[in-house]
Amino acid sequence: MNNGWEVFLWLIFPYICLTVFVLGHIWRYRYDKFGWTSRSSQMYESSILRWANPMFHFGILAVFLGHVMGLGIPKTWTDAVGISDGAYHFMAISVGAVAGVFTIVGFIGLLYRRRFTKAVMGATTVMDKIMYLVLGIVIVGGLVNTASGVVGHYNYREGVSVWFRSIFYFNPQPELMVGAPLSFQFHAIAAIALFALWPFTRLVHVFTAPVGYLFRPYVLYRSRDAHEGSRAHRRGWDKVDTIPRRPK
């Protein structure tokens, strides 16, 4: 592999983006804790959000878990537990297609809501727009690769997956991506770029979990009933026109 661009894309660029991802989150947490949020816009519009938000989030969670299995688990491991290539391929295509459809439909709904709800559009930053663009490219690229898996013969578990794991082993094998189909290359570049953008967008809320709620003390609510005091409590309601009189 002698092409300088290939070395940059599949060897240098991933490490740059991962470094920005880690250091960017540290910087954001230290200097922008109050901005560490998804900036909820539910108060502006809820009818579209009610169905688009869960579709997108459950869909993207399934997509993430599928990528963890496809990229993080070596083929030798699934072979060892008796999962054949055909069974794995069928599961990946079927589950991936359903998750992808849920994700893209929810994503389109959220984009429509953000674009055509004036208050939501007004709260959208430049970084939000860039993030939505790159995220949309990543989602569409994933769907294209899922669809190509129906008719294609490229085994990404012996190419893209090995390259991905080699980055974290600090023994990168960029030559594996040079031989991958263009759709897989494009999807990988967009996904890596999204990691570099991540710390500076609303995506940081992915790493926010209300763990403190598990350990904080109970909140006590005390009644402010008008009947409290020395006066005996009566059943039923007082008359609306009952006006307390001053003692003579």
C-alpha positions as CSV (number, residue, x, y, z in Angstrom):
1,M,0.0,0.0,0.0
2,N,1.9,3.0,-1.3
3,N,-0.8,5.6,-1.8
4,G,-0.4,8.4,0.8
5,W,-4.2,9.0,0.9
6,E,-4.9,5.4,1.7
7,V,-2.3,5.6,4.6
8,F,-4.0,8.7,5.9
9,L,-7.6,7.5,5.6
10,W,-7.1,4.0,7.1
11,L,-4.2,4.6,9.5
12,I,-3.8,8.2,10.6
13,F,-7.3,9.6,10.3
14,P,-8.9,7.0,12.7
15,Y,-6.4,7.8,15.4
16,I,-6.9,11.5,15.0
17,C,-10.7,11.2,15.3
18,L,-10.4,8.8,18.3
19,T,-8.0,11.2,20.1
20,V,-10.4,14.1,19.5
21,F,-13.3,11.9,20.7
22,V,-11.6,11.2,24.0
23,L,-9.9,14.6,24.7
24,G,-13.0,16.4,23.5
25,H,-15.2,14.7,26.0
26,I,-12.8,15.4,28.8
27,W,-12.7,19.1,27.8
28,R,-16.5,19.3,27.5
29,Y,-17.0,17.7,30.8
30,R,-14.6,20.0,32.6
31,Y,-15.6,23.3,31.0
32,D,-19.2,22.8,29.8
33,K,-21.0,20.7,32.4
34,F,-24.1,22.7,32.1
35,G,-24.1,22.3,28.3
36,W,-23.8,18.5,28.6
37,T,-27.3,17.9,27.5
38,S,-29.5,17.0,24.6
39,R,-31.3,20.4,24.9
40,S,-34.8,18.9,25.0
41,S,-37.3,20.7,22.8
42,Q,-40.4,18.7,24.0
43,M,-42.1,21.8,25.2
44,Y,-42.2,23.2,21.7
45,E,-43.8,20.2,19.9
46,S,-44.7,16.7,21.1
47,S,-47.0,15.1,18.5
48,I,-44.2,14.1,16.1
49,L,-41.7,13.7,18.9
50,R,-44.0,11.1,20.6
51,W,-43.4,8.5,17.8
52,A,-40.3,9.6,16.1
53,N,-38.1,9.8,19.2
54,P,-38.6,6.2,20.4
55,M,-38.4,4.9,16.9
56,F,-35.0,6.5,16.3
57,H,-33.5,5.7,19.7
58,F,-34.6,2.1,19.9
59,G,-33.6,1.6,16.2
60,I,-30.1,3.2,16.7
61,L,-29.6,1.1,19.9
62,A,-30.3,-2.1,17.9
63,V,-27.9,-0.9,15.2
64,F,-25.3,-0.2,17.8
65,L,-25.6,-3.6,19.3
66,G,-25.4,-5.1,15.8
67,H,-22.2,-3.3,15.1
68,V,-20.7,-4.4,18.5
69,M,-21.4,-8.0,17.4
70,G,-20.3,-7.6,13.8
71,L,-17.2,-5.5,14.4
72,G,-16.2,-6.5,17.9
73,I,-16.7,-10.2,17.9
74,P,-14.3,-12.2,15.7
75,K,-15.7,-14.7,13.3
76,T,-13.7,-17.5,15.0
77,W,-15.8,-16.9,18.2
78,T,-19.2,-17.4,16.5
79,D,-17.8,-20.4,14.7
80,A,-16.7,-21.9,18.0
81,V,-20.2,-21.7,19.4
82,G,-21.7,-23.3,16.4
83,I,-23.2,-20.3,14.5
84,S,-22.8,-21.0,10.8
85,D,-22.0,-18.3,8.3
86,G,-25.4,-18.7,6.8
87,A,-27.2,-18.3,10.1
88,Y,-25.1,-15.3,11.0
89,H,-25.7,-13.7,7.6
90,F,-29.4,-14.2,7.8
91,M,-29.6,-12.7,11.3
92,A,-27.5,-9.8,10.5
93,I,-29.5,-8.9,7.3
94,S,-32.9,-9.4,8.8
95,V,-32.4,-7.7,12.2
96,G,-30.2,-5.0,10.6
97,A,-32.9,-4.2,8.0
98,V,-35.6,-3.8,10.6
99,A,-33.4,-1.7,12.9
100,G,-32.3,0.4,10.0
101,V,-35.8,1.1,8.8
102,F,-36.9,2.1,12.4
103,T,-33.8,4.3,12.6
104,I,-34.3,6.1,9.3
105,V,-38.1,6.6,9.8
106,G,-37.5,8.1,13.2
107,F,-34.6,10.2,12.0
108,I,-36.7,11.6,9.1
109,G,-39.5,12.4,11.6
110,L,-37.1,14.2,13.9
111,L,-35.6,16.2,11.0
112,Y,-39.0,17.2,9.7
113,R,-40.0,18.3,13.2
114,R,-36.8,20.3,13.6
115,R,-37.1,22.0,10.2
116,F,-40.8,22.9,10.2
117,T,-41.4,23.7,13.9
118,K,-40.3,27.3,14.2
119,A,-39.3,27.2,17.8
120,V,-37.3,24.0,17.4
121,M,-35.5,25.3,14.3
122,G,-34.6,28.5,16.2
123,A,-32.9,26.4,18.9
124,T,-30.8,24.5,16.3
125,T,-27.2,25.4,16.3
126,V,-24.7,25.2,13.4
127,M,-23.0,22.2,15.1
128,D,-26.4,20.5,15.3
129,K,-26.9,20.9,11.5
130,I,-23.4,19.5,10.8
131,M,-24.0,16.6,13.2
132,Y,-27.4,15.7,11.6
133,L,-25.8,15.8,8.1
134,V,-23.0,13.4,9.1
135,L,-25.3,11.2,11.1
136,G,-27.7,11.0,8.2
137,I,-24.9,10.0,5.9
138,V,-23.8,7.3,8.3
139,I,-27.3,5.9,8.6
140,V,-28.0,5.8,4.9
141,G,-24.5,4.3,4.3
142,G,-25.3,1.5,6.8
143,L,-28.6,0.8,5.0
144,V,-26.9,0.6,1.7
145,N,-24.4,-1.9,3.0
146,T,-27.1,-3.9,4.6
147,A,-29.0,-4.1,1.3
148,S,-25.8,-4.9,-0.6
149,G,-25.3,-7.9,1.8
150,V,-28.4,-9.5,0.2
151,V,-26.8,-9.8,-3.2
152,G,-23.1,-9.1,-2.5
153,H,-20.4,-11.5,-1.7
154,Y,-18.1,-9.3,0.4
155,N,-17.5,-10.7,3.9
156,Y,-16.9,-7.6,6.0
157,R,-16.1,-9.8,9.0
158,E,-12.8,-10.8,7.3
159,G,-12.0,-7.3,6.2
160,V,-13.6,-4.2,7.8
161,S,-14.1,-6.0,11.2
162,V,-10.4,-7.1,11.4
163,W,-9.2,-3.6,10.4
164,F,-11.5,-2.0,13.1
165,R,-10.2,-4.2,15.9
166,S,-6.6,-3.8,14.7
167,I,-6.9,-0.1,15.5
168,F,-7.6,-0.8,19.1
169,Y,-4.8,-3.4,19.2
170,F,-2.4,-0.7,18.1
171,N,-1.5,-3.0,15.2
172,P,-3.4,-1.4,12.4
173,Q,-3.9,-3.2,9.1
174,P,-5.0,-0.4,6.7
175,E,-4.6,-2.7,3.7
176,L,-7.8,-4.5,4.6
177,M,-9.8,-1.4,3.9
178,V,-8.1,-0.7,0.6
179,G,-9.7,-3.9,-0.7
180,A,-13.2,-3.2,0.7
181,P,-16.1,-2.1,-1.5
182,L,-16.5,1.7,-1.9
183,S,-19.8,1.7,0.1
184,F,-18.1,0.2,3.1
185,Q,-15.2,2.6,2.8
186,F,-17.6,5.6,2.6
187,H,-19.6,4.4,5.6
188,A,-16.4,3.9,7.6
189,I,-15.0,7.4,6.9
190,A,-18.4,9.0,7.8
191,A,-18.6,7.0,11.0
192,I,-15.0,8.0,12.0
193,A,-15.7,11.6,11.3
194,L,-18.9,11.4,13.4
195,F,-16.7,10.3,16.4
196,A,-14.6,13.5,16.0
197,L,-17.7,15.7,16.0
198,W,-19.3,13.8,18.9
199,P,-17.9,15.7,21.9
200,F,-19.0,19.1,20.5
201,T,-22.6,18.3,19.8
202,R,-25.7,17.2,21.7
203,L,-24.6,13.5,21.2
204,V,-22.7,13.8,24.5
205,H,-26.0,13.0,26.2
206,V,-25.5,9.4,25.2
207,F,-23.0,9.1,28.1
208,T,-25.3,10.7,30.6
209,A,-27.0,8.3,33.0
210,P,-28.9,9.4,36.1
211,V,-26.9,7.1,38.4
212,G,-27.2,9.6,41.3
213,Y,-31.0,8.9,41.4
214,L,-30.2,5.4,42.7
215,F,-28.5,6.7,45.8
216,R,-30.1,10.1,46.7
217,P,-32.5,10.2,49.7
218,Y,-36.2,10.1,49.3
219,V,-38.1,13.3,48.7
220,L,-40.7,14.0,51.3
221,Y,-43.9,15.7,50.3
222,R,-46.0,17.3,53.1
223,S,-49.7,18.1,52.7
224,R,-50.8,21.7,52.7
225,D,-54.4,20.8,53.3
226,A,-56.6,23.7,54.3
227,H,-58.3,21.5,57.0
228,E,-55.1,21.1,59.0
229,G,-55.2,22.6,62.5
230,S,-57.4,22.3,65.5
231,R,-60.6,22.2,63.5
232,A,-61.9,18.7,63.0
233,H,-61.8,17.4,59.4
234,R,-65.2,17.0,57.8
235,R,-66.0,14.6,55.0
236,G,-67.0,16.1,51.7
237,W,-66.4,19.5,50.3
238,D,-67.0,22.9,51.9
239,K,-69.5,25.1,50.2
240,V,-68.0,27.5,47.7
241,D,-69.7,30.5,49.1
242,T,-68.6,29.7,52.7
243,I,-66.8,32.8,53.9
244,P,-65.1,32.8,57.3
245,R,-66.5,35.5,59.6
246,R,-64.6,37.4,62.2
247,P,-65.5,36.6,65.8
248,K,-67.6,39.4,67.5
